[in-house]
Amino acid sequence: MPSATTPTTTTPSTTTTASRRAPAAPVRQGRTPAPGLFLTLLAVCSAVTAANIYLAAPLLSLMARDFGSAPSALAWIASVAQLGYAVGLLFFAPLGDSANRRRLVAGLTLVTALSLAASAAAPGAAALAVAMFVASAATVIPQLLVPLVAERAPAERRARHVAAVIAGLFTGIVAARVLGGLAGQAFGWRWVFAGAALLTLVLGLATAVVLPSQRRREGPLFAGLVALPSVLRRSPELWRACVRQAGMFGAWSALWTSLALLLTGPAYGLSTATAGLFGLFGLTASAVAPLAGGLVDRFGAARVVRSAYLLAAVSVPLFWLGGQVLGALFAAAVLIHAALVASHVANQTLALTATSTPATANTAYVVAGFAGGAAASALAGAAYSHFGWGGVCGVAGLWLVLGWGVTWSRR
């Protein structure tokens, strides 16, 4: 995302003009640390907060045992978390164009920590779902930080800086699955949520302290939310980025949120902790993110997104075969994570440079992605109940076809 004084990238898919940017208000840098330390803190904060959305996935079996129901009957809770995140993005992320980021991050941190604590004490599935919805809606901090990182980055390294925060975000997703499963097995799922509340509180407030105190625009507080439809209508590049990431994230969500059901079910019969270790394959995302950022800076976003979709298309039949062959499941997990993060780095960089309101554009982009993910994971839960693992793979393939086909038809 270009700043008011920094020229935009010159790659074919991310080109925009500096004249499209509204001048930013003066920034009080205050206690902002050195750039390297600042970027690291933002990446770690993104990791911790992003993990909150996926805490439920590796703990479904433990929750079901506690609440006296079947694990497949609680699969919808993972969808509630993603839906809550999409709703929170819709209302809170556009405030990055107008509100003081420092105060906004601090306030959202407190709400998230309190909601996670309420999740830990939930007496039943309904109360847990409500608490997780609120926690996920408030844990949109990474999407307030990514536009700031892009704004401060040199134009020729913008995608790489964005990729560093995205790598932190995906590391948090991996940690939620791996450490969440191990800790849940050892201490119970409620302590996992209590620990997440404490980590969120510490990292979120530490990040808020070092953020520049800045009010970027004057006008109504929710002007960005009101402007979302017109921003999408005026920018075909942003629209394509939104739809393509919705397709990619939906395919990943369908497979990844249902994977614990496969691994702990009759096909493999693994424990919750062992199934959680499967999330280590998600480290592929953290490793691929910096590489993807460099490729976007060099070759443009469109080429990287095409390659990512090809990888994802190959992974779906491998996931289907993985219903019986564990090795195929390993290969598929690596491919789908590489595809997801490469697509995400490319599409988000494009979204951040497509308009003069980067926080609003980023909101449209991430809301589209998570709405696609929530819908796909909800449909995948039903598909697993009726058709087994093959039904989940079918949902993933359908989302990829829709994500690419709809945007291709409007080229």
C-alpha positions, 0 to 999 in steps of 0.5 A: 500500500503506497504512502502519500510520498512513496511511489507505487510498485511498478509490477503489472498487477499492482500498478497505481498512481500516487495521485490516487492517494489522499494526503495523509495527516501528520503522524506522531511517531512517538515510541515507534521502535527500529523498523526491523523490531517494529516489523517483528513485533507486528508479525508476532502480534498477528500470529497470536491474534490470528490463532484465536480464530482457529483454536476450536478446530483441533479441539472439536473432539474434546469439546464434543466429549465435554458437551456430550455430542458427536464431533461432527455435530460441533463442526459448525463452531469453527464456521462461527469463528470465521464468520465472526472474523468476517463481521468484525473486519466489515465494521472495524478494519475500515476504521484504519483509514480514519481512527487512531490505530493505537486506541483501536488496537488497544480496545479490540485487544481488551474485547478479544481477551475478555471474550476468550476468557468467556469461551473458556468458561462456556457451559455449553456449545451455544454459549461457546459459539457466542463468545467465540463469535465476539472474540473473532469479530474483535481479533481483526488486529492483523488487518489493521497492521498490514496496511500500516506495514505496506504504507511504511515499506519502500515501494520496491520491497512492499510485497516482501514487508507485507509477506513478513506479517502474513508469515506471522499470521500463518504461523499463528494458524499453525500454532493454533492447530499444533499447540492447541491440540497438544495443550488441549490433550494435556490440560483440557480445551478450556485452558487453551482458551484461557492461555490464548486470552492472556497472550492476546492481552499482552501482545496486543497491548504491547503493539498498541503502545508502539503504534504511531498515533495517527488520524488519517482522514476526517469524516464520519467514523464508518465512512469506509464501511459505507464506501465499500460497494463503490470502492469495489465497483470502481476497481476491477482489480480489487474485485478480482482479488476479492473473488479469487481469494474467496475461492482459494480460502474457501477451498483451504478452509473446507479441507483444513477445518474438516481434517481433524474429523478425518484424522480422529475418525475411523479412517486413521483413529488418531488422538487429538494431540497427534492429529494436531501435529499434522498442522506442522505442515502449515509451516509451509505457509510461513516459509513460502510467504517471503518467497511469494513476496519477492515473486510478486515484487518481481513478476507481478501479482497476476502470475503468482495467483495463477501459479497458486491456483494450479497448485491448489488444483493439484492438491484437491485430488491428493486430499481425496486420495489422502482419505486412504493414503497418509502420504498423499495427505502429507503432500496435499497439505504442503501444496494447499498451504503453499498455494494459499499463502502465495495467493494471499500475498499476491492478492492482498498486495494488489488490494492494498494498491488498487485504490486511494482508501487502502484500509477500506479496500483491505476490508473488502478483500479480507471480508470476501476471503473469510466469508468464502472460508466460512461458507465453505467450511460450513458446507464441508461439515454438512458434506462430511456428515452425508458423504464423508471425506470425498464430499469435503474434497468436492466442496474444495474443488467447487470453490476453486472453480468458482473463484477462478471461473467467475473472475475469468469470465469478467476479464 
